[in-house]
């Protein structure tokens, strides 16, 4: 099994490839888009995991947080500018299409918790609960995931069991939304409803991906340091521009 394990840069490339699959529903059939939407629930949590890992090994947590926040502000401005050229159907949400902001909030929550101060731990937990209000992209899932990852990072068994518990929580809440559709007996409608209303639980697919991840850096990792930061907004802006153009 060891020879099949991959390093941090390969992990990021896998996540970025899956990210593209999740953002191309404009160009593929709705049911293929549903499938991609389910299997790509690992993307946000995958990068969330890497942020927690980064906080443990970075030389400056402050600079790490500022970098995430800075790119979040940059993308928010970019989304706003992009929207001036897009039709209503293809406009981007300033905060809802900006995972940098959610990752930055998750990083801040983690940094507060790790200070060891009881006061800061209370503030951290409260911020995590408030952040779960679905305003930021993926915050309802990503912030609890990052919180759990920080607490269980050094214990793989606890980590996996905690992820399973979180997936069960989402399954109980979200699958209840598909029950009315299940009464129709239409399997395609049920599948579509699960993909649209109960997809968060599929983040659990991150577990096998993490078991194949060796946590090591490629020796030329510094050359790819900003690849994700550039690729994430660039691919979204290109997809929305192309979709908008083709719709004319």
N, C-alpha and C positions, 0 to 999 in steps of 0.2 A: 504493500500500500504506500510506503514511503516514497517510491519513485514517481507516484502520481500526484504528490503534493505540490502546491504552487506557492510562490512568494507573494508579497504585498502588491507588487506592480501587476502581476497576472490577475490577481484577485480584483484589482481596480478595473482592469480591462474587461474582465467578465461582467462586472457590474455595469460598466458603461455600455457594453453591447446589449445587455438586457434592458437598460434604460431606453435605448433607441427603440426597441421592440414595443415598449409601453407607450411611446409617444407618436406612433405612426397610424393611429386608427383612421385618419383621413384617407389613407391610401389602400386599405385592406378591408376585407369583409368584416361585418360586425362580430361574427362568431369567432373568427380568427383573432380579432382584437380582444374578445373576451378571454380566450386562452392565454394570449400574451399578458393580459392584465393580471391574471391569476399567478402565473409563474414569475412575474416581475415584481411581486411584493417583497422580494428579497433585496431589491436595490437600495431603498432608503435605509433599511435596517443594516444592510451591509456597510454602507458608508457611515452610519451611526456607530457601528462597532469599531470601524477604523478611527473615528474621532476619539472614542474612549481610549483606544490603544495609543493614539497619538499623544493624548494628554499625559499618558503614563511615561512616555519616553522623550517628549520634546524638551529642549533646553529652556524654553520660555513659554509657559502656559499663557501668559498675558499676550504675547505676540501671536500665538496660535489662535486665541479667541479673537483678537483684532483682525487677523487675516480672514477668518470665516465671516466676521461681521462686515468687514470692508467689501468682500465679494458679494455679500448679501445686499448691501446698499447699491453697489455697482449694478447688480442684476435687476433690482427694483427700478432703478433709473432706466436701465435698458428696456425693461418690459413696458414702462410708461411711454418711452419714445417709440418703441415698436408699435404700440397700440394706435398711434397716430396714423399709421399706414395700413392698418388691418381692418377688414370688415368685422362687423359685430360677432359673427360666428367664430372668428379666429383670434379674437383679442385674448390677451394673456392677463391672468390675475397678478397684481403687483406682489402680493404676499403668497397667494395660493400656488403660484408657479415659481417658487424660490426656496429650494431646499436648504440653501446656505443659511437663511435666517433661522430655520428650525434647528439645524445642526449647531448654530451659534448659541441658541437658547439652551439646547441640551448640554453643550460644553460648559456654559455658565452655571447651570444647575449642578453639574458634576463637580466643578471647581469649588463651589460653595460647600457642597456636602463633604468634600475631602479635606476641608480645613480642620475638621474635628470639633469645631465649635458647635455646641448644642443649638445656639441661636441661629447660626448659619445653616445647620441641618434642617431646622424648622422652616427657615426661609426657602431653602432649596426644595423641600418637599411641597411646600405651598405653591411655589412657582411651577413645579412639575404638574400639579393638579390644575392650576389655572391655564397652563400652556396646553393642556389636553383639550381645551375648548377648540373646536375645529375651525380656527382662523388661519393658522400657519399651515403650510403644506405638510401633510402627513403627521402632524403633531400628536394626534389622538393615539397613534401607534408608536411613533418614533421616540417621543420623550419617555414614556414608560419603559420602552425597550432599552434606551440608553441608560436609564436609571438602574435597571436590573443588571445590565452588562457591567456597569461600574461596580456594583455590589458583589458580583459573582465572577469577576474576570479571572481570578486565580483558581477557580474551582470549576472545571469543565462539567462535572456531573450536576452540580447545583445550577450552573448556567443553563444547561439543556433542560432540566426539569422546570426551571423558572420560565423559560421560553415556552415550554409546553403548557404551563399553567396560564400564561398570558394568551396563548392561542386558544385555549379552552374558553377563557373569558370572552374573547371576541366571537368565538363560535356560538356561545350561548346567546349573546346579545344580537349578533348580526344574522344568524341563521333564522331567528324568529321572524325576521322581515321577509323571508322567502316562503313562509308557510302558506299565506294566501295564494301565492302563485302555484304552489305544489298541488293545491286542490283542483287546478285546471287539468292536470294530467298531461300537460304539454311539456315534454322533457327539455325541449329547446328553450322554452320560456323559463323553466326552472334553472337551467344552466346559465342563462343570461342574467337572471335575478341574483344568483349566487355571485357571479362575476361583478355585478354592479353594487350589490348591497352587503355581501358577506365575504369580501376578498381579503380583508385584513388578516384573517386567521392563517392564510397561506404564507405569511411571512415565516412560518415555521420551517419552510424549505431552506432557510438560511443555515439550519443545523448541519446538514450534510456538507454544505459548502464550507462551513467553518472547520469541520473535521478534516477537510482536505487542504486547509490553509496552514502553512507552517509558521507564520508570524515573522518571517525573515524579509529583509529588504534585498532587492537586487543590487548588485555592486554599482550599477550606474543609476540608481534610483533618483539621485539629485537632478538628473537631466529630465526626469518626468514629474518633478515635484508639483508643477502647476498644470499638468495635463488635465486633471479632472476639473479644476477651477475654470479653465478655458473651455473645455469640451462641453460642460453642462449647459451654460447659457447659449453657446454658439449653436449646438445642435437643435435646441428648442427654437431659437430664433429662425434658423434656416427652415425647419419643418413648418413653422407657422407661415413664413413668407411664401414658401412653395405651395402650401395648401391654399392660401389666400389667392395666389396667382392662378392656380388651376381652376378655382371656383368662378373666375370671371368669365 
